Amino acid sequence: MKLSADMKAFQKRLGHQFANPELLVRALTHGSVSSATRPDNQRLEFLGDRVLGLVMASALLEADKTATEGQLAPRFNALVRKETCADVARQIDLGAVLKLGRSEMMSGGRRKQALLGDAMEAVIAAVYRDAGFETARDVILKLWGDRIHTVKADARDAKTALQEWAQARGQKPPSYVELSRTGPDHAPVFTIAARLETGPEARATAPSKRQAEQAAARALLDSLPK
């Protein structure tokens, strides 16, 4: 099977040249364009999630040899969650080579977080199937880069920390209010306010409610006395 110039360029960005290019094509094929003769990437996504999990769990143990399971778990979750996979996918411009149906293309599928995250996991599985675990591990560690060493700070759940701050002072749990939603349906932008029973509030904007709530909680935490 011959790959297009775009797909060859993507292999370079990924850091792996496929012996079996069909694996890469399948990993980049979304369900909106699949058929009986062109399977989608869902099975590879399932496998890639597990390969990524094993690599990240091992890398975290190596990065911090004294961390407890309770400390490692949120770091692990931060590294393997869909948002992080999508960020890595954007880093190598995976969206440019996604194979999508017309409706998905028209609705901005190449930029959708869920599609990018799923495809990134499928690509990981394709590398694993093509060249084995060690090669897949090397590709993952290169792409995830410094995230593994900086995740300790990133993994802290700001909403949980803010709730604990309020409870320690006898206050009600924080509330999160959606102030606005702008942009088209396929690329919304949310502005959320995080509020305590007493004291200031903080606002944040992000492409999902979850991200906006976390960012608002972080901003409010940073403004509070420790």
Salt bridges, closest charged atoms under 4 A:
GLU45 OE2 - LYS82 NZ 3.76
ASP49 OD2 - ARG50 NH1 3.14
GLU62 OE1 - LYS65 NZ 3.14
ASP64 OD2 - ARG75 NH1 3.06
GLU83 OE2 - ARG210 NH1 2.92
ASP87 OD1 - ARG90 NH1 2.92
GLU104 OE1 - LYS112 NZ 3.04
ASP118 OD1 - LYS82 NZ 2.54
GLU121 OE1 - LYS82 NZ 3.40
ASP130 OD2 - HIS16 NE2 2.79
ASP138 OD1 - ARG137 NE 3.51
GLU178 OE1 - LYS209 NZ 3.03
ASP185 OD1 - ARG181 NH2 3.88
GLU201 OE1 - ARG195 NE 2.63
GLU201 OE2 - ARG203 NE 2.99
GLU213 OE1 - LYS159 NZ 2.68
